[in-house]
Amino acid sequence: MTKVLIDADGCPVVDLTIALSRKFDLPVLLICDTSHIMQREGAETITVSKGADAVDFVLVNRVKKGDVVVTQDYGLAAMVLAKQGYPIDQNGRIYSSENIDQLLHGRYVAKKIRQSGGRMKGPKKRKPEDNEKFQQSLVELFKTIASE
């Protein structure tokens, strides 16, 4: 059975994801570290110790083929794709084999710029439209999975 896993550290769409998952009768698993402990009705929570990528490793070890993963981490999304899961970000972008290489390359270039002393703009402030786009994309993803 498909489940929904959320990289919950700093995720702005936890409650929205739980509500939409409930409509499709899909179980939800929140994975967070000890600096972001959270409990939500309608979801199971796994709390891991703090550490670089600790949440990512627990999540990728639990994801199965056909699971949905909400994350803004391109590296985690790539690992989910390798396990035939469906990663989606908090703005509704569905990661795929068609876009993940470009996203990872952009992340690499940005890191190199920062390492050499350059500065990069941060992410744009979230707007209500971002939640609407996320909701539309997640519902479409759930419908696609249900029809497979």
C-alpha positions in Angstrom: 0.0 0.0 0.0 1.2 3.5 -0.9 2.2 5.7 2.0 3.2 9.3 2.3 6.5 10.2 4.0 7.3 13.8 4.9 10.8 15.2 5.4 9.2 17.2 8.2 12.1 19.4 9.3 11.0 22.9 8.2 8.3 21.6 5.9 5.5 24.2 5.5 2.9 21.8 4.2 2.7 19.1 6.9 -0.9 19.8 7.9 -2.0 20.2 4.3 -0.4 16.9 3.3 -2.0 15.1 6.2 -5.4 16.4 5.3 -5.1 15.5 1.6 -3.7 12.1 2.4 -6.6 11.4 4.7 -9.0 12.0 1.8 -7.2 9.3 -0.2 -7.0 7.0 2.8 -3.2 7.0 2.7 -1.0 6.6 5.9 1.4 9.5 6.7 4.8 9.2 8.3 6.5 12.3 9.6 10.3 12.1 10.0 12.0 14.9 11.9 15.1 15.4 14.0 15.2 16.3 17.7 15.3 20.0 16.9 11.9 19.8 15.1 9.9 17.4 17.2 6.3 17.3 16.1 3.2 15.2 16.6 0.1 15.5 14.4 -3.2 13.7 14.5 -3.5 11.4 11.5 0.2 10.8 11.2 2.9 8.6 12.7 6.1 10.5 13.8 9.6 9.2 13.8 12.1 11.4 15.6 15.8 10.8 14.8 18.9 12.4 16.4 20.3 15.5 14.9 23.0 15.1 12.4 23.8 15.9 8.8 21.2 14.0 6.6 20.0 11.8 9.5 16.4 12.4 8.5 17.2 11.7 4.9 18.8 8.3 5.6 15.9 7.1 7.8 13.4 8.3 5.2 15.1 6.7 2.2 15.5 3.4 4.1 11.7 3.4 4.7 10.5 4.4 1.2 9.1 1.7 -1.0 8.2 1.6 -4.7 5.1 3.8 -5.2 5.4 5.8 -2.0 5.0 9.6 -2.1 7.7 11.7 -0.4 7.4 15.4 0.4 10.8 17.0 0.5 12.6 20.1 -0.7 16.0 18.2 -0.7 17.1 17.4 -4.3 19.6 14.7 -3.1 16.8 12.9 -1.1 14.5 13.3 -4.1 17.1 11.6 -6.3 17.4 8.7 -3.9 13.5 8.4 -3.8 13.4 8.3 -7.6 16.0 5.5 -7.6 13.7 3.5 -5.3 10.7 4.2 -7.7 9.0 6.6 -5.3 7.3 9.9 -6.1 9.1 12.9 -4.6 7.3 16.3 -4.6 8.4 19.6 -3.1 6.4 22.0 -0.9 5.6 24.1 -4.0 4.1 21.3 -6.0 7.1 20.5 -8.2 7.1 16.7 -8.9 10.7 15.5 -9.2 11.3 13.2 -12.1 14.1 11.7 -14.1 13.6 14.6 -16.6 14.4 17.4 -14.0 16.5 15.9 -11.2 19.9 16.1 -13.0 19.4 19.8 -13.8 18.3 20.5 -10.2 21.3 18.6 -8.7 23.7 20.4 -11.1 22.2 23.8 -10.0 22.7 22.9 -6.4 26.3 21.9 -7.1 27.0 25.2 -8.9 25.5 27.2 -6.1 27.6 25.4 -3.6 30.8 26.1 -5.6 29.8 29.8 -5.8 29.3 29.9 -2.0 32.5 28.1 -1.3 34.4 30.7 -3.3 32.9 33.5 -1.3 30.0 34.3 -3.6 26.5 35.0 -2.5 23.3 33.4 -3.7 19.7 34.6 -3.2 17.7 32.6 -0.8 14.3 31.0 -1.6 11.3 33.3 -2.3 8.9 33.9 0.5 6.0 31.4 0.4 2.6 32.7 -0.9 -0.9 31.3 -0.6 -0.6 30.3 -4.3 2.3 28.0 -3.4 0.0 26.0 -1.1 -2.7 25.9 -3.9 -0.1 24.6 -6.4 1.1 22.0 -4.0 -2.4 20.8 -3.3 -3.2 20.5 -7.0 0.0 18.6 -7.7 -0.4 16.3 -4.8 -4.0 15.4 -5.6 -3.0 14.7 -9.2 -0.1 12.6 -8.0 -2.5 10.6 -5.7 -5.0 10.1 -8.6 -2.2 8.9 -10.9 -1.0 6.4 -8.3 -4.5 5.2 -7.6 -5.1 4.5 -11.3 -1.9 2.4 -11.7 
